[in-house]
Amino acid sequence: MTVMQRKNILILKNICKSFNKKKVLSDFSYSFPSNGIIAIMGPSGCGKTTLLRIIAGLEKQDRGTIEKSSDTSISYAFQEDRLFPSISALKNVECCCDDSAKARELLEKVNLSEFCDYLPAELSGGMKQRVSLARALSVNADIILLDEAFKSQDKDTREMLYKVIKGESETRLIIMVTHDITEAENLASEIISL
């Protein structure tokens, strides 16, 4: 019987990061597969968001190495929605994919097709979070980073979004930060505890 070797898209080795002499990541190492869902869990302040920011290149590690191909692309849905306030939900998604049909399809997937022309100020917090998620998914990226992407959603909406994310994870890697163990167990093939 042959053992299938998983292809790793991202390898972190001995990542360390401190803020004001407080260590948040200490010799963190992990090899991430090219697809599937990896959940990152741990108490507040343990470095979950910092780890995502390091992977995205928004934060520099103090020590350690990151191995990935130079053409590996990354998209990020932050904890805050970070939407452009003066343009519609549709335009917010379009600005990352430059494809109106794809943007509309993604807004439909996250159950916001009736709100395409609404400005962010006209949307609830949960709806803005879904626009942000649609925008992150609209990018043709190899890795999608999700930081507490479902926290403002009710149970039924979460279930619907889980299906969307599972579908996306068949062809690319989703790395998600969550405080919800049930969510992590339902979605992730692997759970990292920090």
Summary of the structure (lengths in Angstrom):
residues: 194
radius of gyration: 17.0
end to end distance: 34.8
largest distance: 58.3
contacts: 583
relative contact order: 0.21
helix: 36%
strand: 28%
